[in-house]
Amino acid sequence: MYAVVVALLLVIPLWRICQRAGLSPYLSLVAAVPFIGLLIVAAVLAFAPWPARPDAAEG
């Protein structure tokens, strides 16, 4: 039960962050994978261009 609560506390905010960043919100479900999932989502959010940003086209 503890794992389900923690997963929901991670997935729900990440779902909203991915939506606002213009990425697929289903990416947040990867965070439910133990140990490596949250690192993968963080890396994608950190290094992927965010299409929702107006200055995303600039380098």
N, CA, C and O of each residue as an XYZ file, in Angstrom:
236
protein
N       0.824     -1.201      0.000
C       0.000      0.000      0.000
C       0.868      1.264      0.000
O       0.539      2.259     -0.646
N       1.967      1.202      0.729
C       2.877      2.339      0.801
C       3.429      2.687     -0.586
O       3.553      3.862     -0.931
N       3.755      1.673     -1.368
C       4.305      1.900     -2.707
C       3.283      2.584     -3.619
O       3.655      3.417     -4.444
N       2.028      2.246     -3.479
C       0.980      2.857     -4.308
C       0.830      4.338     -3.967
O       0.683      5.171     -4.862
N       0.866      4.662     -2.692
C       0.734      6.056     -2.263
C       1.922      6.877     -2.766
O       1.740      7.982     -3.278
N       3.124      6.346     -2.624
C       4.316      7.053     -3.095
C       4.271      7.230     -4.606
O       4.616      8.293     -5.120
N       3.848      6.192     -5.314
C       3.756      6.290     -6.777
C       2.765      7.377     -7.193
O       3.036      8.139     -8.122
N       1.640      7.452     -6.525
C       0.655      8.492     -6.849
C       1.180      9.882     -6.521
O       0.912     10.837     -7.249
N       1.923      9.998     -5.435
C       2.491     11.296     -5.079
C       3.554     11.742     -6.074
O       3.833     12.937     -6.178
N       4.140     10.828     -6.791
C       5.115     11.176     -7.826
C       4.466     11.368     -9.185
O       4.772     12.327     -9.893
N       3.575     10.466     -9.548
C       3.020     10.452    -10.901
C       2.098     11.635    -11.154
O       2.165     12.246    -12.220
N       1.254     11.964    -10.215
C       0.270     13.036    -10.448
C       0.944     14.389    -10.703
O       0.599     15.049    -11.683
N       1.891     14.830     -9.863
C       2.554     16.103    -10.181
C       3.393     16.032    -11.466
O       3.439     16.992    -12.236
N       4.049     14.899    -11.688
C       4.838     14.771    -12.913
C       3.944     14.782    -14.153
O       4.358     15.271    -15.205
N       2.739     14.257    -14.045
C       1.775     14.277    -15.153
C       1.500     15.730    -15.555
O       1.507     16.068    -16.739
N       1.256     16.589    -14.545
C       0.979     18.006    -14.814
C       2.209     18.720    -15.372
O       2.087     19.553    -16.270
N       3.383     18.401    -14.849
C       4.615     19.026    -15.339
C       4.845     18.666    -16.796
O       5.196     19.529    -17.601
N       4.653     17.407    -17.140
C       4.846     16.983    -18.533
C       3.841     17.654    -19.458
O       4.190     18.039    -20.573
N       2.601     17.798    -19.012
C       1.595     18.487    -19.827
C       2.005     19.934    -20.076
O       1.934     20.415    -21.207
N       2.429     20.620    -19.036
C       2.802     22.028    -19.174
C       4.069     22.213    -19.986
O       4.276     23.257    -20.604
N       4.919     21.191    -19.982
C       6.153     21.261    -20.759
C       5.910     20.920    -22.222
O       6.808     21.077    -23.049
N       4.708     20.456    -22.554
C       4.400     20.107    -23.926
C       4.837     18.696    -24.281
O       4.866     18.338    -25.458
N       5.175     17.899    -23.294
C       5.573     16.516    -23.511
C       4.392     15.599    -23.229
O       3.384     16.029    -22.667
N       4.517     14.339    -23.619
C       3.456     13.380    -23.351
C       3.329     13.156    -21.852
O       4.320     12.842    -21.192
N       2.135     13.309    -21.303
C       1.978     13.105    -19.866
C       2.192     11.655    -19.443
O       2.438     11.386    -18.268
N       2.102     10.728    -20.378
C       2.329      9.318    -20.062
C       3.780      9.054    -19.673
O       4.088      8.001    -19.116
N       4.660      9.987    -19.957
C       6.045      9.879    -19.536
C       6.142      9.802    -18.015
O       7.068      9.190    -17.483
N       5.201     10.412    -17.321
C       5.233     10.404    -15.858
C       5.031      9.001    -15.291
O       5.445      8.733    -14.163
N       4.409      8.109    -16.040
C       4.211      6.745    -15.561
C       5.526      5.985    -15.436
O       5.610      5.014    -14.684
N       6.543      6.413    -16.160
C       7.858      5.782    -16.063
C       8.436      5.985    -14.665
O       9.243      5.173    -14.212
N       8.044      7.040    -13.983
C       8.548      7.324    -12.637
C       8.120      6.260    -11.637
O       8.717      6.162    -10.565
N       7.112      5.466    -11.950
C       6.661      4.403    -11.053
C       7.598      3.201    -11.065
O       7.492      2.327    -10.204
N       8.512      3.147    -12.028
C       9.492      2.053    -12.076
C      10.504      2.280    -10.952
O      11.097      3.355    -10.866
N      10.705      1.291    -10.101
C      11.605      1.496     -8.950
C      13.032      1.856     -9.365
O      13.551      1.350    -10.360
N      13.639      2.719     -8.600
C      15.030      3.160     -8.694
C      15.334      4.001     -9.925
O      15.701      5.167     -9.778
N      15.199      3.473    -11.108
C      15.673      4.147    -12.317
C      14.600      5.015    -12.975
O      14.933      5.919    -13.742
N      13.339      4.763    -12.695
C      12.247      5.470    -13.371
C      12.271      6.970    -13.162
O      12.133      7.733    -14.118
N      12.444      7.398    -11.937
C      12.463      8.830    -11.645
C      13.678      9.503    -12.273
O      13.595     10.652    -12.705
N      14.796      8.801    -12.325
C      15.987      9.359    -12.976
C      15.767      9.548    -14.476
O      16.222     10.535    -15.053
N      15.079      8.616    -15.099
C      14.798      8.723    -16.536
C      13.896      9.923    -16.811
O      14.158     10.705    -17.725
N      12.842     10.066    -16.027
C      11.916     11.192    -16.217
C      12.632     12.519    -15.974
O      12.438     13.477    -16.722
N      13.451     12.572    -14.940
C      14.191     13.802    -14.651
C      15.149     14.146    -15.782
O      15.295     15.318    -16.131
N      15.804     13.145    -16.361
C      16.729     13.394    -17.464
C      15.986     13.902    -18.701
O      16.454     14.816    -19.379
N      14.842     13.315    -18.989
C      14.061     13.769    -20.147
C      13.596     15.202    -19.944
O      13.688     16.019    -20.861
N      13.094     15.520    -18.745
C      12.640     16.877    -18.479
C      13.789     17.880    -18.485
O      13.603     19.036    -18.865
N      14.958     17.448    -18.071
C      16.095     18.363    -17.996
C      16.718     18.638    -19.359
O      17.138     19.763    -19.629
N      16.781     17.632    -20.213
C      17.549     17.774    -21.442
C      16.715     17.858    -22.718
O      17.251     18.216    -23.767
N      15.446     17.546    -22.664
C      14.604     17.638    -23.857
C      14.173     19.088    -24.065
O      13.946     19.813    -23.097
N      14.061     19.509    -25.314
C      13.518     20.859    -25.550
C      12.034     20.879    -25.169
O      11.292     19.948    -25.483
N      11.625     21.917    -24.512
C      10.245     22.026    -24.078
C       9.465     22.777    -25.154
O       9.622     23.991    -25.287
N       8.628     22.083    -25.924
C       7.882     22.734    -27.014
C       6.923     23.813    -26.532
O       6.564     24.693    -27.314
N       6.507     23.778    -25.305
C       5.552     24.772    -24.813
C       6.209     26.120    -24.553
O       5.516     27.132    -24.452
N       7.532     26.150    -24.444
C       8.228     27.410    -24.218
C       8.338     28.196    -25.518
O       8.699     27.621    -26.545
N       8.039     29.494    -25.506
C       8.130     30.287    -26.731
C       9.555     30.410    -27.256
O       9.753     30.545    -28.463
N      10.551     30.366    -26.373
C      11.927     30.510    -26.826
C      12.634     29.165    -26.999
O      13.863     29.110    -27.007
N      11.861     28.075    -27.137
C      12.438     26.736    -27.249
C      13.198     26.571    -28.560
O      14.097     25.735    -28.643
N      12.863     27.339    -29.573
C      13.529     27.212    -30.860
C      14.941     27.776    -30.814
O      15.802     27.397    -31.608
N      15.165     28.682    -29.876
C      16.500     29.283    -29.762
C      17.443     28.309    -29.073
O      17.010     27.510    -28.243
N      18.735     28.367    -29.410
C      19.701     27.450    -28.834
C      20.307     28.004    -27.683
O      21.155     27.362    -27.063
